[in-house]
Structures are given as C-alpha cells and as structure tokens.
Amino acid sequence: MENGSVHTEFEVFEDYLNYEHGIYQHVTGAYIGYYSVKILGWGTDKQGVPYWIAANSLGEDWGEKGYFRFLRGSDHCKIESNAVAGFADLSRL
C-alpha cells in the first residue's frame, strides 16, 4: 500500500462480468477462473467500506472508465494473497 502499484490475480465469478460501478463483492455465480490486474490505490467509501482501486485490460467502456473498486482487507477472492511487487536496487546505478 505504501510503495506504489502492485500486480495481483483474483478468483473471478460470473457476477464480476456484470460489474458497472461501486465496490465489487462476489455474491452469486459460478467460478470462472483467475484475472490479472494492477492495483493502483485504495480508499474507503461513505459507508466506511474499504476498497482497492484497480486497472483492468478491458478498456474505458468497462466498469468505472476502465477501473474498478474491489473489497479490501478480507482477501476477497484471494486478491490480497496473490499480490506481488518488487523493489529496485538503485544503489548499483
């Protein structure tokens, strides 16, 4: 959360395909597979629900102009346990 964007994968269910806006939480539908995205930030909505802000590869016509918010803090659909990041060693430059 404090060192920039990270890459992650999460479990995708049928209801994710119908996402348009708001904080996504899996509610219904069969498991489809995994999807890979970049998490760019985080926030909390007016009701206090924490979320991740992520970019997808589906274009600006999908979701919130190519982005989506995903429930944060509970490893929902394994989005947090699958996150990976690296740190550059700039001392060798």
N, C-alpha and C positions, 0 to 999 in steps of 0.2 A: 504494500500500500504506500510505502514511503519512498520508493526508489524507481518510479516510472512504470510504464506499461509492462504487462506480462502476458504470456500466451497460456491458454488453457483449453481443455476439452471438457465437454459435459454430455451427460446422457440426454438424448432427445426423445421426446414422446410426441404423439400426434398433435396434441394441443399447441405445441410450440409453433407448428406450421401456420396457425391462425393468429399468431401474435400481431397486434397492431400498435399498442401503446400500453403504458403502465409498467408495473413491476411484474415480470413473469414469474409464476409459480406453477409447477406441474400439478394439474388437477385430474385430468382424465385422458384416456387414450393409451394405446399400446406403445411399447418401447420400439424405437426405430433404429437407433444406433448412436454414434457419437458425432459431435460437431465441434470444430476448432474455431476459436475466436481470440481476439485481443482485448484484454481488459484495460481500459484507459483511465478509469477513475471510480469514484464511489460517492454515495450520498445517502440521505435519509429523507423520505417523503414527509408530507404534512402530518401524517398519522404516526410517524416515528418508525416506519418500516425501512430497514437498511437495504441498500441495493448496490450492485456493481453496475457501471456503465461499460458496455462492450460494443465493439465494432464487428460487423459481420461482412461477408463477401457477397451478399445478395443484392447490394445496390441501394440507392436512396429511396426507391419506391417501396421498400420493405421496412416494417417497424417504424421507429422514430427517425426517419430520414437516414436509414442505413445503420442506425444504432439501436440498442435495446437495453433495458434495465432488467436485472436479474436479482432475485432474492440473495442477500448477503448475510453471512455469519452462521449459516447452518449446514454448509456444504451441500446445498440443494442440488440434486442431480450430479453430485461429485464435482461441481465447478471449482471449488476451492482446493480439494485434494489433488486435482490434476493440473494445477497451475505450475508453470516453470518460468524461471528467469535466470539471467546470467549477469555477472558483474565483470566489466572490462578492467584489466590490469593496465592502467595508463602509465605506470612507472617505467615501463620498458620503451616508451616512445622517445 
